Amino acid sequence: MSVRRVGIIMNGVTGRMGTNQHLLRSIAAIRADGGVPVPDGTIVPEPLLVGRDTRKVEELAERVGGVRWTTDLDFALADPEYEIYFDAQTTGRRADAVRRAIEARKHVYCEKPSAATTADALDLYRRAKAAGVRHGVVQDKLWLPGVLALQDLVARGFFGRILSVRGEFGYWVFEGDTVPAQRPSWNYRAEEGGGIVADMFAHWRYVLDEVFGRVTAVSCLGARHIDRRWDEAGRPYAATADDAAYATFELEGGIVAQFNSSWCVRVRRDDLLTIQVDGTGGSAVAGLRDCWIQPAASTPRPVWNPDVVSGVDYRADWQPVTQPADPKNAFRAEWELFLRHVTCGDPFPWDLLAGARGVQLAELGLESWRTRAWVGVPPLEA
């Protein structure tokens, strides 16, 4: 049995998502467990951390066992020992760095959105195809236990004919004056690629496309509910990006999907993300980890009478779906698939073209908001 060591340039992992999900819970965790098993041995990732802040990147490298680090991306890209380039920088910096990685003939894996515009996202895909490198985009929610349960229910025909999908996502992100904000300040600056439409519509695109049906049209109303926030240094700034979006999507097959996305909402539901699916054969509600179902045969027969206290416990007739006791981190699950894709040629359909579809939906959602009109979502081909 052989050990295949795969060098990964990890750019931008000093940020919240890059540190926690991609480095600590994915690459470092894979290394701690001895690597990714494959038929003829094991894949062991060897990270090279890249960051703009010397102190931050050096401290992070020490935290994960003294791995290599640099502040010079060109130096990293020139090193033949590292065959994969990963990008978790802010959206505005991503496309240029990914282009440079493709020119250096590195396989590319990056966070979403893959670029700030559909044109740039498609350009990255075309360049990667022309260079013959393997490429992928993070689409982590497909590996959440709750979403996996929905995929299984769809595959088994549990819902019968699916009628609608309702998503509620978000939580209160503190302004930063009295309680520190949980998200970076650039998220609220449109000039730096911020905004909840750009961030979350890329997620909703792959969830809807892959689980329920291709998105064919969008109607979106965005909002900037909070105009003033405080940055990481405690300085006030004017928020210029949308912090909430209320959208309806038409899907193939006549399915209607509605998603509310907000960083200005207080949670009184089962999870930070809940998705309800209603069909002729039954319904399901999934959170990040858990899922509950109500088959048609178990559906109560409520009668509308607001003058009488209802005797129906509307939660009692829902049945929990059995879930893994210790589910794998969604980011790690996709990382392992991408590593097998690079080293063994295993399929990986979540490529830069799939990433461009997410950018396309965000752009069309913003167009719908601007024009106050439904906007068609044409198939996006290379």
C-alpha positions in Angstrom: 0.0 0.0 0.0 1.5 3.3 -1.1 1.3 6.8 0.5 0.7 9.6 -2.1 1.6 13.0 -0.7 -0.2 15.8 -2.4 1.0 19.4 -2.0 -1.8 22.0 -1.6 -1.2 25.8 -1.8 -3.9 27.2 0.6 -4.4 30.9 -0.1 -6.6 33.0 2.2 -6.9 30.5 5.0 -6.3 33.1 7.7 -9.9 34.1 7.4 -12.7 32.6 9.4 -14.0 30.1 6.9 -10.6 29.2 5.6 -9.1 28.6 9.0 -12.0 26.7 10.6 -13.6 24.7 7.8 -10.9 24.2 5.2 -7.7 24.0 7.3 -8.6 22.8 10.8 -11.7 20.7 10.1 -10.7 19.4 6.7 -7.0 19.3 5.7 -5.5 19.2 9.3 -8.2 16.7 10.3 -7.4 14.5 7.3 -3.7 14.6 8.2 -4.4 13.7 11.8 -6.4 10.7 10.7 -3.6 9.4 8.5 -4.9 10.6 5.1 -7.6 9.7 2.6 -7.9 6.0 1.9 -7.9 5.0 -1.8 -7.8 1.5 -3.3 -4.0 1.3 -3.6 -3.0 3.3 -0.5 -3.5 6.7 1.1 -3.5 10.3 0.0 -1.8 12.6 2.5 -2.3 16.4 1.9 0.8 18.6 2.5 -0.4 22.2 2.9 1.6 25.4 2.1 -0.2 28.3 3.7 -0.3 31.7 1.8 -1.4 34.9 3.5 -0.9 38.6 3.3 -0.4 39.1 7.0 3.0 37.6 8.1 2.0 37.3 11.7 -1.3 35.7 11.1 -0.1 33.1 8.6 3.0 32.2 10.6 0.9 31.7 13.8 -1.6 29.6 11.9 1.1 27.4 10.4 2.5 26.7 13.8 -1.0 26.0 15.1 -1.4 23.1 12.6 2.0 21.5 13.3 4.5 23.8 11.8 3.6 23.4 8.1 5.2 25.6 5.5 4.0 29.1 4.8 4.7 32.2 2.7 3.4 35.6 1.9 4.6 35.3 -1.7 1.9 33.6 -4.0 4.2 33.6 -7.0 6.9 31.8 -5.0 4.3 29.2 -4.0 3.0 28.7 -7.5 6.5 28.2 -8.8 7.1 25.2 -6.4 6.5 21.9 -8.4 5.9 20.0 -5.1 2.5 21.7 -4.8 0.1 20.5 -7.5 -3.2 22.0 -6.1 -4.1 25.6 -5.6 -6.9 26.4 -3.2 -8.4 29.9 -2.8 -10.4 31.1 0.2 -9.7 34.8 -0.2 -12.3 37.5 -0.4 -14.3 37.3 -3.7 -12.7 40.3 -5.3 -9.2 38.7 -5.1 -10.2 35.3 -6.3 -10.4 35.4 -10.1 -6.9 36.9 -10.6 -5.2 34.4 -8.3 -7.0 31.5 -9.8 -5.9 32.6 -13.3 -2.3 32.7 -12.1 -2.7 29.2 -10.6 -4.1 27.9 -13.9 -1.2 29.5 -15.8 1.2 27.7 -13.4 -0.6 24.4 -14.4 -2.0 23.8 -10.9 -5.2 21.9 -10.3 -7.7 24.4 -8.8 -10.2 24.2 -6.0 -11.8 27.4 -4.7 -14.5 28.8 -2.4 -17.7 30.2 -3.9 -18.6 32.5 -5.5 -15.8 31.6 -7.9 -15.7 35.1 -9.2 -17.4 38.5 -8.9 -19.1 38.2 -12.4 -20.4 35.5 -14.5 -18.1 36.5 -17.3 -15.0 36.1 -15.0 -16.4 32.8 -13.7 -16.8 31.4 -17.2 -13.4 32.7 -18.1 -11.8 30.7 -15.3 -13.6 27.5 -16.4 -12.5 27.9 -20.0 -8.9 28.6 -19.0 -8.9 25.5 -16.7 -10.3 23.3 -19.5 -7.8 24.6 -22.0 -4.9 24.0 -19.6 -6.0 20.5 -18.9 -6.0 21.0 -15.1 -8.6 19.5 -12.7 -10.9 22.0 -11.0 -13.7 22.3 -8.5 -15.7 24.8 -6.4 -16.8 24.4 -2.8 -20.5 23.4 -2.7 -20.5 22.2 0.9 -24.2 22.2 1.7 -24.7 19.1 -0.5 -22.9 17.1 2.2 -24.9 18.5 5.2 -26.7 15.6 6.9 -30.1 17.3 6.6 -29.6 18.0 2.8 -28.3 14.4 2.3 -31.6 13.2 3.9 -33.6 15.3 1.5 -31.6 14.0 -1.5 -32.4 10.4 -0.3 -36.1 11.2 0.1 -36.2 12.7 -3.4 -34.4 9.6 -4.9 -36.8 7.2 -3.2 -39.9 9.1 -4.5 -41.1 9.9 -1.0 -42.6 13.3 -1.9 -44.6 12.1 -4.9 -44.9 15.2 -7.1 -42.9 18.0 -5.5 -44.9 21.1 -5.2 -42.8 23.6 -3.4 -39.5 24.2 -1.5 -39.2 26.8 1.3 -35.9 27.9 2.7 -35.2 30.1 5.7 -31.6 31.0 6.3 -29.9 33.5 8.6 -29.3 34.9 12.0 -28.6 38.2 13.7 -25.1 39.5 12.8 -24.2 42.1 15.4 -23.4 45.5 14.2 -20.0 45.4 16.0 -20.4 48.4 18.3 -21.3 46.7 21.6 -21.1 43.0 20.6 -18.4 41.9 18.1 -19.7 41.0 14.6 -19.6 37.3 13.7 -18.8 38.0 10.0 -16.1 40.1 8.4 -16.8 43.7 7.6 -16.1 43.2 3.8 -19.3 41.2 3.7 -21.2 44.5 4.1 -19.3 46.5 1.5 -20.5 46.1 -2.1 -17.3 47.6 -3.4 -15.4 44.7 -1.9 -17.7 42.0 -3.2 -20.0 41.8 -0.2 -23.7 41.2 -0.1 -26.0 38.3 0.9 -27.2 37.8 -2.7 -23.7 37.2 -4.0 -22.9 35.0 -1.0 -26.0 32.9 -0.6 -27.5 32.6 -4.1 -24.5 30.5 -5.1 -25.5 28.1 -2.4 -29.2 28.1 -3.3 -28.3 27.4 -7.0 -26.5 24.1 -6.4 -28.9 23.0 -3.7 -31.9 23.6 -6.0 -30.3 22.4 -9.2 -29.0 19.2 -7.7 -31.7 18.2 -5.3 -34.9 19.4 -6.8 -34.6 20.7 -10.4 -32.9 23.3 -12.5 -33.6 27.0 -11.7 -35.4 28.6 -14.7 -36.4 32.0 -13.3 -35.9 34.3 -10.3 -37.7 37.1 -8.6 -35.7 38.8 -5.9 -36.1 41.7 -3.5 -32.9 42.6 -1.7 -32.5 45.0 1.2 -29.9 46.8 3.2 -31.6 46.9 6.6 -28.7 48.1 8.6 -26.8 51.1 7.2 -24.1 51.5 9.8 -21.7 48.8 11.2 -18.3 48.6 13.0 -15.3 46.9 11.5 -12.7 44.6 13.1 -10.8 47.6 14.6 -13.9 49.1 16.1 -14.3 51.8 13.5 -17.8 52.7 12.2 -18.4 52.4 8.5 -21.3 52.8 6.1 -22.7 49.5 5.0 -23.2 49.5 1.2 -24.2 45.9 0.5 -27.4 44.0 0.8 -27.9 42.2 4.1 -31.2 40.4 3.3 -32.8 38.9 0.2 -36.3 37.6 -0.3 -36.5 35.4 -3.4 -38.8 33.2 -5.4 -37.4 30.7 -7.9 -39.1 28.7 -10.6 -37.7 25.2 -11.2 -38.1 22.7 -13.9 -41.2 20.6 -13.4 -43.3 23.4 -12.1 -41.7 23.5 -8.6 -41.8 26.8 -6.8 -39.0 27.6 -4.3 -38.9 30.5 -1.9 -35.8 31.4 0.1 -35.5 34.1 2.7 -31.8 35.0 3.4 -31.0 37.5 6.1 -28.2 38.6 8.5 -30.9 40.7 10.3 -33.2 38.0 11.6 -33.5 36.4 15.0 -33.8 32.6 15.0 -37.0 30.9 16.2 -36.9 27.8 14.1 -35.1 24.5 14.3 -31.8 25.6 12.8 -29.9 28.5 11.1 -31.0 26.9 7.8 -34.3 25.0 7.5 -35.7 23.7 4.2 -39.3 22.5 3.9 -40.3 20.4 0.9 -44.0 19.7 0.3 -45.2 17.1 -2.2 -48.4 15.1 -2.9 -46.9 12.1 -1.1 -45.5 13.8 1.9 -43.5 16.6 3.3 -40.1 17.0 5.0 -38.3 19.7 7.0 -34.5 19.6 7.2 -32.0 21.6 9.1 -28.2 21.4 8.9 -28.1 18.0 10.6 -31.6 16.7 11.3 -34.6 15.9 9.1 -38.3 15.2 9.9 -41.0 13.8 7.6 -44.8 13.7 7.5 -46.2 11.2 5.0 -49.5 11.9 3.4 -51.1 9.1 5.5 -50.0 10.9 8.7 -51.1 14.4 7.7 -53.7 15.8 10.2 -56.9 17.4 9.0 -56.9 20.9 10.5 -59.9 23.1 10.2 -59.5 26.9 10.3 -61.2 28.3 13.3 -59.3 31.1 15.0 -61.9 31.4 17.8 -61.1 27.9 19.2 -57.8 26.7 20.7 -56.6 24.0 18.3 -56.4 20.5 19.6 -53.7 19.5 17.1 -50.1 19.3 18.1 -48.6 20.2 14.7 -45.1 18.8 15.6 -46.3 15.5 17.0 -47.1 13.9 13.6 -43.6 14.5 12.2 -41.2 11.5 12.3 -37.4 12.0 12.6 -35.3 10.5 9.8 -32.4 8.4 11.2 -29.2 10.2 10.8 -25.5 9.2 11.3 -24.5 9.5 14.9 -21.3 11.4 14.0 -21.6 12.8 10.5 -18.5 13.9 8.6 -17.8 17.6 8.3 -19.3 18.7 4.9 -16.2 20.6 3.8 -14.0 17.7 4.6 -16.3 15.3 2.7 -15.9 17.4 -0.4 -12.2 17.9 0.1 -11.7 14.1 0.2 -13.7 13.8 -3.1 -11.6 16.4 -4.8 -8.3 14.8 -3.6 -9.5 11.5 -5.1 -10.5 13.3 -8.2 -7.0 14.8 -8.6 -5.0 11.7 -7.7 -7.3 8.8 -8.9 -9.5 10.5 -11.6 -12.7 9.9 -9.6 -15.7 11.9 -10.9 -16.1 15.5 -9.5 -19.0 17.3 -11.2 -18.8 20.4 -9.0 -16.4 22.2 -11.3 -15.8 25.8 -12.3 -18.7 25.7 -14.6 -21.0 24.7 -11.7 -19.4 27.6 -9.8 -20.3 29.9 -12.7 -23.9 28.9 -12.5 -24.0 30.1 -8.9 -22.5 33.5 -9.9 -25.0 33.7 -12.7 -28.0 33.3 -10.4 -26.6 36.0 -8.0 -26.2 38.4 -11.0 -29.7 37.7 -12.2 -31.1 38.0 -8.7 -29.6 41.5 -8.4 -31.0 42.3 -11.9 -34.4 41.2 -10.7 -34.2 43.4 -7.7 -33.0 46.4 -9.7 -35.7 46.1 -12.4 -38.5 44.8 -10.0 -39.2 42.0 -12.5 -39.0 38.3 -13.0 -35.8 37.3 -14.8 -35.3 34.1 -16.7 -32.2 31.9 -15.9 -31.0 30.4 -19.2 -28.9 27.3 -19.2 -25.2 28.2 -18.8 -22.9 26.3 -21.1 -19.3 26.7 -21.8 
